[in-house]
Amino acid sequence: MNTACQSGSIEILSNRRLRPQHRLSVTDPSATLSGQSAEWLSTIRRRLQALSQLEEGWDGQKAKPVSHSNIDIALQVLLGVMQTGTPVPTLVPTVRGGLQIEWHLQDVDIELEIESPAPYVLSFEDRVAHREFERELTSDLHLFAEAVTRISARR
């Protein structure tokens, strides 16, 4: 991946208070979570690598390929929020070259749409707590981190 995408991702993430300990990419075999090997990381890395291979028109129409900067941002965001017990999310490409990080559990739905440049869109629904919202996230991702904590604590 080119340096422009890498430095752009770090700059975008630093504005969201999710700073990686060191720069990681989808193809970095040493990527870890807080210095410990994460079970979910190899799965996510494979999924992001597959998304990076999508070509224009992957949807049978005019969908853009997922941008490398959006892939890097998704990895960095996940490294910042994943916890022990967090289920592995689904990664879904968007037709505009972005991607969504999604969890659809029995009572909770979380979707973070990453389209660079920000803002990102967070959709959250907790049917047990009767809480639902959709927000643009521009300054930090604490609401996303809180939502992930909610599903991590349930397991």
N, C-alpha and C positions, 0 to 999 in steps of 0.2 A: 504494500500500500504506500502511496506517496506521502512525503513529509508534509505537504500542505494539508492533507486530510488529517494526519496525526496531530499536528499542532492545533488545527482548528477544533478537533475533538477535545483536546485538553483545555483549551481556552473556554469552550462552551461549558464543559463540565465544571471548571473552576468557578464559574458563575452560579453553579447549582450546589455548591458545597459537597460535592462528591469527588474527592481527589484520590486517584489511585496511588498506592505506595510507589509504584514504578510503572512505566508505560508498558501496557500489554496490548497484544493484538490477537486476532482470531487464530493466527498461525503460531503464536508463541507457546512452545511446549512447556515452558516453566511457569505459566500462569497459575497462581494460587490465590486462595482467599485467606487473608491475614496470615500468610506464611504457611498455611496448612492446605494440603491437597483437598479440593472440593469435589465431592462425588458428582455434582451436577455439571461441573465445568467442562468435562470432555464432551458430554452430550450437547451442551449449548454451543461449544466451539464447532462441533460437527454440523449442527443446524445452521449456524451463521455462515460457515464455509459454503454450505449448499446454497444458501440464499445469495451469497456473493457471486455465484455462477449463473444466476438467472439472466437471461438476455432480454433485450427490448422485445415487447410483445409476448412475454411469458404467459399472459392471461388469454392469449388467442386474439387480442386486440392491440391496443397501443400502450400497454403498461410499460413504465420505465423500469430499468434494472434497479435493484436496491443499491443505493450509493454506499461506497466504502466508508464514508464518514458516518453514516447512520448505523452501519454495522459496528464500527468502533465505539460509537456512543452507546449502543445497546449493551455491548460487553462491559463497558466501564460502569454503566448504570447498574447492571446486574451484580457486578463485583462489589458495588457499594451497598446493595440492599439485601442480597441473599443471606439467609441464616440457616443454621442447623434446623432441619425440619421443614424448610420451605420447599413446596413441591416445584418440580421443574416446570417452567412456563412454556407455553406454546409461542412460537415466533411466526408471525404472519406478515408476508410482504404486502405493501400497499401499491396501488397503481401509479402513485406519484414518486416512487423510488424510496419510500420510507419503509418502516416496519412497525409492527405492534408487538408488544410484550403482553401476553394474556394469561390469566388464570380464570377458569370457569369451574368453580367447585359447587358443592351442593347448595350452599347458602350465600356464597360470595362470588362476585364477578369483578375482576380488575383488568383494565386495559390501559396501557400507556402507548400512545402513538408517537413515534419518533420521526419527525420530518425536520431535517436541518435546513436552514437555521431555525432555532426555537422560535415560537413557543411550542411545547409539547402538549398533548391533550391527555388528561387522566380522566377515565371514567371508572366510577366505583359504585357498587351496589352491595349492601349487606342486608339480606332479607330478614335475618333474625333481629338485628338491631334497628331495622327500619331506617337505614341511612343510605342515601343515594346522592351522588353529585357528579358533575362533569366540570372540570376546571382546566384552564390553560395554565401551564407551569412555565414561568419565565425566570424567576429569581432563584429558586431552589426546588429540590424534589422531596421535601420532608413529607408531604402528603402521600406520595407514592411509597416512601419508606415505611410510613405508618400503616398503610394498607397491606404491605407485604408482611409486616410484623403481625398483623391481625390474622393472616392465613397461616403464618408460621407457628403461632401459638396454639392453633386449633389441632394440630397433628399430634 
